[in-house]
Amino acid sequence: MRHTDPRPKPRGRLLAFALALVALVPAAVRAESTPPVAEKQDSFETRAHGAVRTQDVGTLLAPFINSCGGEMRELDRARCRSTTSYLRKKLPQQTFLAESNDPAAIEVSGYDGAAKGYHLSLAGCIACSEPMPIGSHREPRFVTLATPDKSAATLAAGVPVSKSTVAFDDFAAAKHWAEMEKPFLRAEFLFQPQAEGSDFTVGMAPGIALKLVGARVYNRCTGEILVSKPPSTGFADRPPVGHEDPACSRAGQPQPMSDEELAADRRPEELSKAAINEVMEKIRPKFYDCYQQFHIPGALVLSYVVGGNGTVQSVQVGSTFAGTPTGTCAMEVAKEMRFPAFKHERQDFKYLFFLRRS
């Protein structure tokens, strides 16, 4: 006579969760076997080396909230606890890469005539607008890239990452950008789960804070980087040929280059003096504004490191204004500059302005 076990057997969600956990284990183990790389200048790409791309943050965070209780057989409960304990230990050692689809992650202001452009704010939001279902029981949690400031007006305002300005030569160019490129902006985050101290509440709603490793805003159609902390040295990944988003083509966005186009790449090997001068002359009035604030004349020397995609990776102010209010003002202006793209990975140069009465 066959005897049946009266205890309920785990099915459905538990089985799916178990499979998801098994899928995560190789990702964590891969990090241990990744050979060390030679030390390089800090960049988004350097920090992303060995990172595991994920599109399912909810499953990734399941081990940090699931308790392995409920209707489980003792053997299943023991296996669940063992696997969960392992993942809670291993996952915080691995860096993950995820794109945020939360509209709260990127905020673009209306047109600012004084700045001749838009102010762009990046918030550490994976799920700030509404909770994300996590784990086998799909428990709702807000997910951020830092423990939020509870005094902030909104959850997104409580986890700021960066603020910058996207400036243009004229209003027509700014309007074109707002209509043709702004809709395709996406936030991308490098992060590590945290085993302890990651829980928070917003009102009565629970949340989980991740450890931020890197963040950037990019155009998903062109791969152009607008904001990056730390600086990016290249372009973001774009859909491969044959898998382009039709919306990009309809909006007049350039698609990834074919082999023929790559062969005919006309970018210069490095920035010419003329190209540098052209960019610096456009920004000269803003440096003069720094002088107008503090009225300290002198030679302003700026030492730049510019990535091949044209973004400023680092900038230092010379000894004359280092550590002064004028130097701090000039540093903020210098960080917002954008140069033409070139083929070398990066380029160093110095530029001199004389701050004085015009």
C-alpha positions as a Markdown table, in Angstrom:
| # | Residue | x | y | z |
|---|---|---|---|---|
| 1 | Met | 0.0 | 0.0 | 0.0 |
| 2 | Arg | 1.4 | 3.4 | -1.0 |
| 3 | His | 1.6 | 6.0 | 1.7 |
| 4 | Thr | 1.3 | 9.7 | 0.9 |
| 5 | Asp | 3.0 | 12.4 | 2.8 |
| 6 | Pro | 0.3 | 14.6 | 4.3 |
| 7 | Arg | 2.6 | 17.6 | 4.4 |
| 8 | Pro | 2.3 | 20.0 | 1.4 |
| 9 | Lys | 5.1 | 19.8 | -1.1 |
| 10 | Pro | 6.8 | 23.0 | -2.4 |
| 11 | Arg | 5.6 | 23.8 | -5.9 |
| 12 | Gly | 5.3 | 26.8 | -8.3 |
| 13 | Arg | 6.9 | 29.8 | -6.8 |
| 14 | Leu | 9.3 | 27.8 | -4.6 |
| 15 | Leu | 10.5 | 25.8 | -7.5 |
| 16 | Ala | 11.0 | 28.9 | -9.6 |
| 17 | Phe | 12.8 | 30.6 | -6.8 |
| 18 | Ala | 15.1 | 27.6 | -6.3 |
| 19 | Leu | 16.0 | 27.6 | -10.0 |
| 20 | Ala | 16.7 | 31.4 | -9.9 |
| 21 | Leu | 19.0 | 30.8 | -6.9 |
| 22 | Val | 20.9 | 28.1 | -8.8 |
| 23 | Ala | 21.3 | 30.5 | -11.8 |
| 24 | Leu | 22.8 | 33.2 | -9.5 |
| 25 | Val | 25.5 | 30.9 | -8.0 |
| 26 | Pro | 27.7 | 30.7 | -11.1 |
| 27 | Ala | 27.7 | 34.5 | -11.4 |
| 28 | Ala | 29.1 | 34.8 | -7.9 |
| 29 | Val | 31.6 | 32.0 | -8.4 |
| 30 | Arg | 32.8 | 33.6 | -11.7 |
| 31 | Ala | 34.0 | 36.6 | -9.8 |
| 32 | Glu | 36.4 | 34.5 | -7.8 |
| 33 | Ser | 38.0 | 33.0 | -10.9 |
| 34 | Thr | 38.4 | 36.3 | -12.8 |
| 35 | Pro | 42.1 | 36.9 | -13.1 |
| 36 | Pro | 43.4 | 40.2 | -11.7 |
| 37 | Val | 44.0 | 43.0 | -14.2 |
| 38 | Ala | 46.7 | 45.6 | -14.3 |
| 39 | Glu | 45.9 | 48.7 | -12.4 |
| 40 | Lys | 44.4 | 51.4 | -14.6 |
| 41 | Gln | 43.1 | 54.9 | -14.1 |
| 42 | Asp | 39.7 | 54.8 | -12.4 |
| 43 | Ser | 36.8 | 54.8 | -14.8 |
| 44 | Phe | 33.3 | 53.4 | -15.2 |
| 45 | Glu | 34.7 | 50.7 | -17.5 |
| 46 | Thr | 37.4 | 49.7 | -15.0 |
| 47 | Arg | 34.9 | 49.3 | -12.2 |
| 48 | Ala | 32.6 | 47.4 | -14.5 |
| 49 | His | 35.3 | 44.8 | -15.3 |
| 50 | Gly | 33.9 | 41.4 | -14.3 |
| 51 | Ala | 30.5 | 42.8 | -13.5 |
| 52 | Val | 27.4 | 40.6 | -14.2 |
| 53 | Arg | 24.6 | 42.3 | -16.1 |
| 54 | Thr | 21.2 | 41.6 | -14.7 |
| 55 | Gln | 17.7 | 42.5 | -15.8 |
| 56 | Asp | 16.0 | 40.9 | -12.8 |
| 57 | Val | 17.1 | 42.8 | -9.7 |
| 58 | Gly | 14.0 | 41.3 | -7.9 |
| 59 | Thr | 15.3 | 37.8 | -8.1 |
| 60 | Leu | 18.9 | 38.9 | -7.3 |
| 61 | Leu | 17.8 | 40.4 | -4.0 |
| 62 | Ala | 15.5 | 37.5 | -3.0 |
| 63 | Pro | 18.1 | 35.9 | -0.7 |
| 64 | Phe | 18.2 | 39.0 | 1.5 |
| 65 | Ile | 14.5 | 39.0 | 2.4 |
| 66 | Asn | 13.4 | 35.3 | 2.1 |
| 67 | Ser | 13.2 | 33.4 | 5.3 |
| 68 | Cys | 12.9 | 29.7 | 4.1 |
| 69 | Gly | 9.9 | 29.2 | 6.3 |
| 70 | Gly | 6.3 | 28.5 | 5.5 |
| 71 | Glu | 5.0 | 25.3 | 3.9 |
| 72 | Met | 8.3 | 23.4 | 3.3 |
| 73 | Arg | 9.5 | 20.0 | 4.1 |
| 74 | Glu | 12.4 | 19.9 | 6.5 |
| 75 | Leu | 14.8 | 18.8 | 3.8 |
| 76 | Asp | 13.7 | 21.6 | 1.5 |
| 77 | Arg | 14.0 | 24.1 | 4.3 |
| 78 | Ala | 17.6 | 23.0 | 5.1 |
| 79 | Arg | 18.6 | 23.2 | 1.4 |
| 80 | Cys | 17.0 | 26.7 | 1.1 |
| 81 | Arg | 18.8 | 27.9 | 4.2 |
| 82 | Ser | 22.1 | 26.6 | 3.0 |
| 83 | Thr | 21.7 | 28.1 | -0.4 |
| 84 | Thr | 20.4 | 31.4 | 1.0 |
| 85 | Ser | 23.3 | 31.7 | 3.5 |
| 86 | Tyr | 25.8 | 31.0 | 0.7 |
| 87 | Leu | 24.3 | 33.7 | -1.5 |
| 88 | Arg | 24.1 | 36.3 | 1.2 |
| 89 | Lys | 27.8 | 35.8 | 1.7 |
| 90 | Lys | 28.8 | 35.7 | -1.9 |
| 91 | Leu | 26.6 | 38.2 | -3.7 |
| 92 | Pro | 27.9 | 41.3 | -1.9 |
| 93 | Gln | 31.4 | 40.4 | -3.3 |
| 94 | Gln | 30.1 | 40.6 | -6.9 |
| 95 | Thr | 29.4 | 43.8 | -8.8 |
| 96 | Phe | 26.3 | 43.9 | -10.9 |
| 97 | Leu | 25.3 | 46.1 | -13.8 |
| 98 | Ala | 21.6 | 47.1 | -14.3 |
| 99 | Glu | 19.7 | 49.7 | -16.3 |
| 100 | Ser | 17.0 | 51.5 | -14.4 |
| 101 | Asn | 13.6 | 51.9 | -16.0 |
| 102 | Asp | 12.3 | 54.0 | -13.1 |
| 103 | Pro | 11.4 | 57.5 | -14.5 |
| 104 | Ala | 12.5 | 59.0 | -11.2 |
| 105 | Ala | 16.1 | 58.1 | -11.9 |
| 106 | Ile | 16.6 | 60.9 | -14.5 |
| 107 | Glu | 15.1 | 64.4 | -14.1 |
| 108 | Val | 15.6 | 67.0 | -16.8 |
| 109 | Ser | 14.6 | 70.6 | -16.1 |
| 110 | Gly | 12.9 | 73.0 | -18.4 |
| 111 | Tyr | 15.0 | 75.2 | -20.6 |
| 112 | Asp | 17.2 | 77.6 | -18.6 |
| 113 | Gly | 18.1 | 80.6 | -20.7 |
| 114 | Ala | 20.9 | 81.7 | -18.4 |
| 115 | Ala | 22.6 | 78.3 | -18.8 |
| 116 | Lys | 21.6 | 77.9 | -22.4 |
| 117 | Gly | 20.4 | 74.4 | -21.8 |
| 118 | Tyr | 18.9 | 72.0 | -19.3 |
| 119 | His | 19.8 | 70.8 | -15.8 |
| 120 | Leu | 20.1 | 67.1 | -15.5 |
| 121 | Ser | 19.7 | 65.3 | -12.2 |
| 122 | Leu | 20.6 | 61.6 | -11.7 |
| 123 | Ala | 19.1 | 59.8 | -8.6 |
| 124 | Gly | 20.1 | 56.4 | -7.3 |
| 125 | Cys | 16.7 | 54.8 | -8.1 |
| 126 | Ile | 16.1 | 51.2 | -9.3 |
| 127 | Ala | 12.6 | 51.4 | -7.9 |
| 128 | Cys | 11.7 | 54.7 | -6.3 |
| 129 | Ser | 8.4 | 55.5 | -8.0 |
| 130 | Glu | 6.8 | 52.3 | -6.9 |
| 131 | Pro | 7.9 | 49.1 | -5.0 |
| 132 | Met | 9.5 | 46.2 | -6.9 |
| 133 | Pro | 8.3 | 42.6 | -6.3 |
| 134 | Ile | 11.1 | 40.6 | -4.7 |
| 135 | Gly | 11.6 | 36.9 | -4.1 |
| 136 | Ser | 9.4 | 33.9 | -4.3 |
| 137 | His | 6.6 | 35.6 | -2.5 |
| 138 | Arg | 7.0 | 38.8 | -4.6 |
| 139 | Glu | 7.2 | 41.0 | -1.5 |
| 140 | Pro | 7.2 | 44.7 | -2.5 |
| 141 | Arg | 10.3 | 46.8 | -1.8 |
| 142 | Phe | 11.6 | 50.1 | -2.8 |
| 143 | Val | 15.2 | 49.7 | -4.2 |
| 144 | Thr | 17.8 | 52.5 | -4.1 |
| 145 | Leu | 21.5 | 52.9 | -4.5 |
| 146 | Ala | 22.0 | 54.5 | -1.0 |
| 147 | Thr | 20.1 | 54.8 | 2.2 |
| 148 | Pro | 17.7 | 57.7 | 1.5 |
| 149 | Asp | 17.7 | 61.0 | 3.3 |
| 150 | Lys | 14.4 | 60.8 | 5.2 |
| 151 | Ser | 14.1 | 64.6 | 5.3 |
| 152 | Ala | 14.0 | 64.8 | 1.5 |
| 153 | Ala | 10.7 | 65.7 | -0.2 |
| 154 | Thr | 10.7 | 62.5 | -2.3 |
| 155 | Leu | 12.5 | 59.2 | -2.3 |
| 156 | Ala | 14.4 | 60.1 | -5.5 |
| 157 | Ala | 15.4 | 63.5 | -3.9 |
| 158 | Gly | 16.8 | 61.5 | -1.0 |
| 159 | Val | 19.3 | 59.5 | -3.0 |
| 160 | Pro | 21.0 | 62.1 | -5.3 |
| 161 | Val | 23.9 | 60.9 | -7.4 |
| 162 | Ser | 24.9 | 63.9 | -9.6 |
| 163 | Lys | 23.7 | 67.2 | -11.0 |
| 164 | Ser | 25.0 | 68.6 | -14.3 |
| 165 | Thr | 24.1 | 71.0 | -17.1 |
| 166 | Val | 23.6 | 70.1 | -20.8 |
| 167 | Ala | 24.4 | 73.3 | -22.6 |
| 168 | Phe | 24.0 | 74.3 | -26.3 |
| 169 | Asp | 25.0 | 77.1 | -28.7 |
| 170 | Asp | 21.5 | 78.3 | -29.2 |
| 171 | Phe | 17.8 | 77.6 | -28.4 |
| 172 | Ala | 17.2 | 75.7 | -31.6 |
| 173 | Ala | 19.9 | 73.2 | -30.8 |
| 174 | Ala | 18.6 | 72.8 | -27.3 |
| 175 | Lys | 15.0 | 72.3 | -28.5 |
| 176 | His | 16.2 | 69.6 | -31.0 |
| 177 | Trp | 18.0 | 67.8 | -28.2 |
| 178 | Ala | 14.9 | 67.9 | -26.0 |
| 179 | Glu | 12.7 | 66.5 | -28.7 |
| 180 | Met | 15.1 | 64.0 | -30.4 |
| 181 | Glu | 17.5 | 62.8 | -27.7 |
| 182 | Lys | 16.0 | 63.4 | -24.3 |
| 183 | Pro | 13.4 | 60.6 | -24.7 |
| 184 | Phe | 16.1 | 58.0 | -25.2 |
| 185 | Leu | 18.1 | 58.8 | -22.0 |
| 186 | Arg | 18.7 | 55.9 | -19.7 |
| 187 | Ala | 20.4 | 55.4 | -16.3 |
| 188 | Glu | 22.8 | 52.6 | -15.8 |
| 189 | Phe | 24.2 | 51.6 | -12.4 |
| 190 | Leu | 27.0 | 49.4 | -11.1 |
| 191 | Phe | 26.2 | 48.1 | -7.6 |
| 192 | Gln | 26.7 | 45.5 | -5.0 |
| 193 | Pro | 24.1 | 44.0 | -2.7 |
| 194 | Gln | 24.6 | 44.5 | 1.0 |
| 195 | Ala | 24.2 | 41.8 | 3.6 |
| 196 | Glu | 23.7 | 44.1 | 6.5 |
| 197 | Gly | 22.4 | 47.6 | 7.1 |
| 198 | Ser | 20.5 | 47.7 | 3.8 |
| 199 | Asp | 16.9 | 47.9 | 5.1 |
| 200 | Phe | 15.0 | 51.2 | 5.3 |
| 201 | Thr | 11.4 | 52.4 | 5.4 |
| 202 | Val | 9.6 | 55.2 | 3.6 |
| 203 | Gly | 6.5 | 55.9 | 5.6 |
| 204 | Met | 5.2 | 52.4 | 6.3 |
| 205 | Ala | 6.8 | 50.9 | 3.1 |
| 206 | Pro | 10.0 | 48.9 | 3.3 |
| 207 | Gly | 13.0 | 49.3 | 1.1 |
| 208 | Ile | 16.5 | 47.9 | 0.3 |
| 209 | Ala | 19.6 | 50.0 | -0.2 |
| 210 | Leu | 22.3 | 48.8 | -2.5 |
| 211 | Lys | 26.0 | 49.9 | -2.5 |
| 212 | Leu | 26.6 | 52.2 | -5.5 |
| 213 | Val | 29.8 | 51.4 | -7.4 |
| 214 | Gly | 29.2 | 53.6 | -10.5 |
| 215 | Ala | 26.5 | 55.4 | -12.4 |
| 216 | Arg | 26.0 | 57.1 | -15.7 |
| 217 | Val | 23.3 | 58.5 | -18.0 |
| 218 | Tyr | 23.5 | 57.6 | -21.7 |
| 219 | Asn | 21.6 | 57.7 | -25.0 |
| 220 | Arg | 20.4 | 54.1 | -25.6 |
| 221 | Cys | 20.3 | 54.7 | -29.4 |
| 222 | Thr | 23.7 | 56.2 | -29.9 |
| 223 | Gly | 25.6 | 55.0 | -26.8 |
| 224 | Glu | 26.7 | 58.6 | -26.1 |
| 225 | Ile | 27.5 | 59.2 | -22.4 |
| 226 | Leu | 26.1 | 62.4 | -20.9 |
| 227 | Val | 27.0 | 61.9 | -17.2 |
| 228 | Ser | 29.3 | 59.4 | -15.7 |
| 229 | Lys | 30.6 | 58.8 | -12.1 |
| 230 | Pro | 33.4 | 57.8 | -12.4 |
| 231 | Pro | 34.1 | 59.1 | -15.9 |
| 232 | Ser | 33.5 | 56.8 | -18.8 |
| 233 | Thr | 36.3 | 56.2 | -21.4 |
| 234 | Gly | 34.0 | 55.1 | -24.3 |
| 235 | Phe | 30.4 | 54.6 | -25.3 |
| 236 | Ala | 27.7 | 52.6 | -23.7 |
| 237 | Asp | 26.6 | 49.3 | -25.3 |
| 238 | Arg | 24.1 | 49.7 | -28.2 |
| 239 | Pro | 21.9 | 47.1 | -29.8 |
| 240 | Pro | 23.8 | 44.9 | -32.3 |
| 241 | Val | 23.1 | 45.3 | -36.0 |
| 242 | Gly | 19.8 | 43.7 | -36.8 |
| 243 | His | 18.4 | 44.3 | -33.4 |
| 244 | Glu | 18.1 | 48.1 | -33.4 |
| 245 | Asp | 15.1 | 49.8 | -31.8 |
| 246 | Pro | 12.8 | 51.1 | -34.6 |
| 247 | Ala | 12.1 | 54.1 | -32.4 |
| 248 | Cys | 15.7 | 55.2 | -32.7 |
| 249 | Ser | 15.5 | 55.2 | -36.5 |
| 250 | Arg | 12.2 | 57.1 | -36.5 |
| 251 | Ala | 13.6 | 59.7 | -34.3 |
| 252 | Gly | 16.6 | 60.2 | -36.6 |
| 253 | Gln | 19.1 | 58.6 | -34.3 |
| 254 | Pro | 22.2 | 57.2 | -35.8 |
| 255 | Gln | 22.5 | 53.4 | -35.6 |
| 256 | Pro | 25.6 | 51.4 | -34.7 |
| 257 | Met | 28.2 | 51.6 | -37.4 |
| 258 | Ser | 28.7 | 48.8 | -39.8 |
| 259 | Asp | 32.1 | 47.3 | -40.5 |
| 260 | Glu | 32.4 | 49.5 | -43.6 |
| 261 | Glu | 31.6 | 52.6 | -41.5 |
| 262 | Leu | 34.0 | 51.6 | -38.8 |
| 263 | Ala | 36.7 | 51.3 | -41.5 |
| 264 | Ala | 35.9 | 54.7 | -42.7 |
| 265 | Asp | 35.9 | 56.2 | -39.2 |
| 266 | Arg | 37.0 | 59.8 | -39.6 |
| 267 | Arg | 37.6 | 60.7 | -36.0 |
| 268 | Pro | 41.0 | 62.2 | -35.5 |
| 269 | Glu | 43.6 | 60.2 | -33.6 |
| 270 | Glu | 43.6 | 62.9 | -30.9 |
| 271 | Leu | 42.3 | 66.4 | -30.4 |
| 272 | Ser | 44.0 | 69.1 | -32.4 |
| 273 | Lys | 44.9 | 72.5 | -30.8 |
| 274 | Ala | 42.3 | 74.0 | -33.0 |
| 275 | Ala | 39.6 | 71.6 | -31.7 |
| 276 | Ile | 40.6 | 72.3 | -28.1 |
| 277 | Asn | 40.6 | 76.1 | -28.7 |
| 278 | Glu | 37.2 | 76.0 | -30.3 |
| 279 | Val | 35.7 | 74.3 | -27.3 |
| 280 | Met | 37.5 | 76.4 | -24.7 |
| 281 | Glu | 36.6 | 79.7 | -26.4 |
| 282 | Lys | 32.9 | 78.8 | -26.2 |
| 283 | Ile | 33.2 | 78.3 | -22.4 |
| 284 | Arg | 35.4 | 81.3 | -21.8 |
| 285 | Pro | 32.5 | 83.6 | -20.6 |
| 286 | Lys | 31.7 | 81.2 | -17.8 |
| 287 | Phe | 35.3 | 81.4 | -16.5 |
| 288 | Tyr | 35.0 | 85.1 | -16.7 |
| 289 | Asp | 31.9 | 84.9 | -14.6 |
| 290 | Cys | 34.1 | 83.2 | -11.9 |
| 291 | Tyr | 36.4 | 86.2 | -12.0 |
| 292 | Gln | 33.4 | 88.6 | -11.7 |
| 293 | Gln | 32.3 | 86.8 | -8.5 |
| 294 | Phe | 35.6 | 87.1 | -6.6 |
| 295 | His | 37.6 | 89.7 | -8.6 |
| 296 | Ile | 40.9 | 87.9 | -8.2 |
| 297 | Pro | 43.1 | 88.3 | -11.3 |
| 298 | Gly | 45.8 | 85.8 | -12.4 |
| 299 | Ala | 46.7 | 82.9 | -14.7 |
| 300 | Leu | 44.2 | 80.1 | -14.5 |
| 301 | Val | 45.9 | 76.9 | -15.6 |
| 302 | Leu | 43.6 | 73.9 | -16.2 |
| 303 | Ser | 45.1 | 70.4 | -16.5 |
| 304 | Tyr | 42.7 | 68.1 | -18.4 |
| 305 | Val | 42.3 | 64.4 | -19.0 |
| 306 | Val | 39.7 | 63.8 | -21.7 |
| 307 | Gly | 38.3 | 60.4 | -22.7 |
| 308 | Gly | 38.1 | 59.3 | -26.3 |
| 309 | Asn | 34.4 | 59.9 | -26.2 |
| 310 | Gly | 35.0 | 63.6 | -25.5 |
| 311 | Thr | 34.0 | 63.6 | -21.8 |
| 312 | Val | 36.2 | 65.1 | -19.2 |
| 313 | Gln | 37.6 | 62.4 | -17.0 |
| 314 | Ser | 39.5 | 64.7 | -14.6 |
| 315 | Val | 40.6 | 68.3 | -14.4 |
| 316 | Gln | 42.9 | 70.1 | -12.0 |
| 317 | Val | 43.4 | 73.8 | -11.3 |
| 318 | Gly | 46.9 | 75.2 | -11.2 |
| 319 | Ser | 48.6 | 76.4 | -8.1 |
| 320 | Thr | 47.6 | 80.1 | -8.5 |
| 321 | Phe | 43.9 | 79.3 | -7.9 |
| 322 | Ala | 44.1 | 75.9 | -6.3 |
| 323 | Gly | 41.9 | 75.8 | -3.1 |
| 324 | Thr | 40.4 | 79.2 | -3.7 |
| 325 | Pro | 36.8 | 80.2 | -4.4 |
| 326 | Thr | 37.8 | 81.2 | -7.9 |
| 327 | Gly | 39.5 | 77.9 | -8.5 |
| 328 | Thr | 36.5 | 76.0 | -7.2 |
| 329 | Cys | 34.1 | 77.9 | -9.5 |
| 330 | Ala | 36.4 | 77.3 | -12.5 |
| 331 | Met | 36.6 | 73.6 | -11.6 |
| 332 | Glu | 32.8 | 73.2 | -11.7 |
| 333 | Val | 32.7 | 75.0 | -15.1 |
| 334 | Ala | 35.6 | 72.9 | -16.5 |
| 335 | Lys | 33.9 | 69.6 | -15.5 |
| 336 | Glu | 30.8 | 70.3 | -17.7 |
| 337 | Met | 32.8 | 70.7 | -20.9 |
| 338 | Arg | 32.5 | 68.3 | -23.8 |
| 339 | Phe | 35.0 | 67.8 | -26.6 |
| 340 | Pro | 34.8 | 66.1 | -30.0 |
| 341 | Ala | 35.3 | 62.3 | -30.0 |
| 342 | Phe | 38.7 | 60.9 | -31.0 |
| 343 | Lys | 40.3 | 57.5 | -31.5 |
| 344 | His | 42.9 | 57.4 | -28.6 |
| 345 | Glu | 41.6 | 56.1 | -25.3 |
| 346 | Arg | 42.4 | 59.5 | -23.6 |
| 347 | Gln | 44.3 | 62.7 | -24.0 |
| 348 | Asp | 46.1 | 65.0 | -21.5 |
| 349 | Phe | 46.6 | 68.7 | -22.0 |
| 350 | Lys | 46.8 | 72.0 | -20.2 |
| 351 | Tyr | 45.0 | 75.2 | -21.1 |
| 352 | Leu | 45.7 | 78.7 | -19.8 |
| 353 | Phe | 43.2 | 81.5 | -19.2 |
| 354 | Phe | 44.1 | 85.0 | -17.9 |
| 355 | Leu | 41.5 | 86.2 | -15.5 |
| 356 | Arg | 41.3 | 90.0 | -15.5 |
| 357 | Arg | 39.1 | 92.9 | -16.3 |
| 358 | Ser | 37.9 | 92.9 | -19.9 |
